[in-house]
Amino acid sequence: MVACSTMAAATVTTAAWVNPPLTSCLAFRIQCRPLAPYLSIQGRQGLFTVQNSQMLMLKQMSRRKPICAEMSDTEKAFKTTVELDKFIDELRYANEKELPMLVAKNVLAFDTPFWLRLAARADICGSNDEKKDYENLAASIMTVVEKVVRKTEEKIESSTGVLESILEPITQEDEEIIWPPRDLNGIVEMKKVLELKEKKGFLDEGFLSAVTAQIRQARESGDKPGLVAILQKVLQLYAAHILSKRSYAMKDGQVVKAEMFLETIISADEDSWETILRGGLVYGGGDVEPEDLFNVLKKRVERVNMRTESGSYQQRVLLEYLKEIEERAEAVVQAFKTSTI
């Protein structure tokens, strides 16, 4: 979840994410040999996948099953060969403009089976000219793949640097972070840095995916609860900032109480949500009906879906933030109802 209801005190060394170990998902390397019959992309426990030349994230591919001479499923092997031939033909007949886009879009398709099939086709060529064409195609493909990986590496390094600057206000001189911070002004300063970075365009899909991947990695390791809480706070601050950019509290010159109440919650620290909900809803003496709050929450979710790219990290983070608010509100309403029985 983006919001974290309980945040255990923890000390996290910034090196854990700034200089990730071999198990970190923010680092990878590529080994590529000119005209080699294979391309090896090795991930360090990576959670990155490449999808349609959008945010590039490399998935762990170091442990591949060996290619067997005898396939247990002949039909499946034949189907795979047909698909590879179709893809190779598509690459062969692509023009100079189409080839880079096609390669970038299908970067994970260039695995061992692909290179073996390409080599096999080159071996059965009827002429040296045709064989040379296959060699040139292989070289062109690997050139594009190297560029894709280089760009991805730059994005990851950039995202790590941005994250480091956001966390700097709560980082001690010994490069450790005490969480929750003893000085709450650190959170305020974090928010200022984050908003400045967002204004300059640094908080893009690459940044959000990097933070999300680090959270996933920290959860899987099970020994970094403090790091999870810190990174969740970064996503909370991001979601609150983006959702607060536009106000819907005024309509036809009139204040929409439920919208204003929701915007108050959105911009508030997650730890204060319950207090705000208890004081603002009619059950606690406020003037906002629960149904009205849930209705404006639903509208806000619809706006997010319409104005963000489907499946993007931005959409996920914003929707999860709103979902957390909804769940907190439901819990408060249920508590009020239970207490009146």
ChimeraX attribute file (.defattr): number of C-alpha atoms within 10 A of each C-alpha:
attribute: neighborCount
match mode: 1-to-1
recipient: residues
	/A:1	13
	/A:2	25
	/A:3	23
	/A:4	15
	/A:5	13
	/A:6	8
	/A:7	16
	/A:8	11
	/A:9	13
	/A:10	18
	/A:11	16
	/A:12	20
	/A:13	17
	/A:14	19
	/A:15	12
	/A:16	14
	/A:17	19
	/A:18	14
	/A:19	12
	/A:20	16
	/A:21	13
	/A:22	12
	/A:23	14
	/A:24	20
	/A:25	27
	/A:26	30
	/A:27	20
	/A:28	23
	/A:29	14
	/A:30	15
	/A:31	10
	/A:32	15
	/A:33	12
	/A:34	13
	/A:35	18
	/A:36	14
	/A:37	17
	/A:38	22
	/A:39	22
	/A:40	16
	/A:41	20
	/A:42	18
	/A:43	24
	/A:44	20
	/A:45	19
	/A:46	21
	/A:47	20
	/A:48	19
	/A:49	14
	/A:50	17
	/A:51	15
	/A:52	13
	/A:53	15
	/A:54	12
	/A:55	20
	/A:56	24
	/A:57	26
	/A:58	28
	/A:59	19
	/A:60	18
	/A:61	16
	/A:62	12
	/A:63	9
	/A:64	10
	/A:65	8
	/A:66	8
	/A:67	10
	/A:68	7
	/A:69	6
	/A:70	8
	/A:71	11
	/A:72	9
	/A:73	8
	/A:74	10
	/A:75	10
	/A:76	11
	/A:77	13
	/A:78	12
	/A:79	11
	/A:80	14
	/A:81	15
	/A:82	12
	/A:83	13
	/A:84	18
	/A:85	16
	/A:86	12
	/A:87	15
	/A:88	19
	/A:89	11
	/A:90	14
	/A:91	18
	/A:92	15
	/A:93	10
	/A:94	14
	/A:95	10
	/A:96	9
	/A:97	8
	/A:98	12
	/A:99	19
	/A:100	19
	/A:101	15
	/A:102	18
	/A:103	21
	/A:104	22
	/A:105	17
	/A:106	15
	/A:107	24
	/A:108	17
	/A:109	15
	/A:110	17
	/A:111	16
	/A:112	17
	/A:113	18
	/A:114	21
	/A:115	20
	/A:116	15
	/A:117	17
	/A:118	20
	/A:119	19
	/A:120	12
	/A:121	15
	/A:122	18
	/A:123	14
	/A:124	10
	/A:125	14
	/A:126	9
	/A:127	10
	/A:128	11
	/A:129	10
	/A:130	15
	/A:131	17
	/A:132	13
	/A:133	14
	/A:134	21
	/A:135	18
	/A:136	13
	/A:137	18
	/A:138	21
	/A:139	16
	/A:140	17
	/A:141	20
	/A:142	21
	/A:143	15
	/A:144	18
	/A:145	22
	/A:146	15
	/A:147	13
	/A:148	19
	/A:149	20
	/A:150	14
	/A:151	13
	/A:152	20
	/A:153	19
	/A:154	12
	/A:155	20
	/A:156	22
	/A:157	18
	/A:158	15
	/A:159	23
	/A:160	21
	/A:161	13
	/A:162	18
	/A:163	24
	/A:164	16
	/A:165	15
	/A:166	22
	/A:167	21
	/A:168	18
	/A:169	20
	/A:170	24
	/A:171	20
	/A:172	12
	/A:173	8
	/A:174	8
	/A:175	13
	/A:176	16
	/A:177	22
	/A:178	19
	/A:179	19
	/A:180	18
	/A:181	17
	/A:182	9
	/A:183	11
	/A:184	10
	/A:185	12
	/A:186	17
	/A:187	20
	/A:188	14
	/A:189	16
	/A:190	20
	/A:191	22
	/A:192	15
	/A:193	19
	/A:194	24
	/A:195	19
	/A:196	14
	/A:197	17
	/A:198	15
	/A:199	10
	/A:200	9
	/A:201	9
	/A:202	18
	/A:203	20
	/A:204	15
	/A:205	18
	/A:206	22
	/A:207	23
	/A:208	23
	/A:209	23
	/A:210	23
	/A:211	22
	/A:212	20
	/A:213	19
	/A:214	22
	/A:215	23
	/A:216	15
	/A:217	20
	/A:218	22
	/A:219	14
	/A:220	10
	/A:221	11
	/A:222	10
	/A:223	10
	/A:224	17
	/A:225	19
	/A:226	21
	/A:227	24
	/A:228	23
	/A:229	23
	/A:230	23
	/A:231	19
	/A:232	20
	/A:233	21
	/A:234	21
	/A:235	23
	/A:236	24
	/A:237	26
	/A:238	22
	/A:239	24
	/A:240	21
	/A:241	17
	/A:242	15
	/A:243	17
	/A:244	14
	/A:245	7
	/A:246	9
	/A:247	10
	/A:248	15
	/A:249	16
	/A:250	12
	/A:251	9
	/A:252	6
	/A:253	7
	/A:254	8
	/A:255	12
	/A:256	16
	/A:257	17
	/A:258	24
	/A:259	23
	/A:260	18
	/A:261	19
	/A:262	26
	/A:263	19
	/A:264	16
	/A:265	21
	/A:266	22
	/A:267	17
	/A:268	14
	/A:269	15
	/A:270	20
	/A:271	13
	/A:272	10
	/A:273	20
	/A:274	16
	/A:275	12
	/A:276	18
	/A:277	26
	/A:278	18
	/A:279	15
	/A:280	22
	/A:281	22
	/A:282	15
	/A:283	19
	/A:284	16
	/A:285	10
	/A:286	13
	/A:287	14
	/A:288	22
	/A:289	14
	/A:290	18
	/A:291	10
	/A:292	16
	/A:293	19
	/A:294	17
	/A:295	13
	/A:296	18
	/A:297	20
	/A:298	15
	/A:299	12
	/A:300	19
	/A:301	17
	/A:302	12
	/A:303	11
	/A:304	19
	/A:305	16
	/A:306	11
	/A:307	9
	/A:308	14
	/A:309	12
	/A:310	12
	/A:311	9
	/A:312	14
	/A:313	20
	/A:314	23
	/A:315	20
	/A:316	18
	/A:317	20
	/A:318	24
	/A:319	19
	/A:320	19
	/A:321	23
	/A:322	24
	/A:323	18
	/A:324	18
	/A:325	22
	/A:326	17
	/A:327	11
	/A:328	17
	/A:329	21
	/A:330	15
	/A:331	14
	/A:332	21
	/A:333	19
	/A:334	11
	/A:335	13
	/A:336	16
	/A:337	11
	/A:338	9
	/A:339	8
	/A:340	7
	/A:341	5
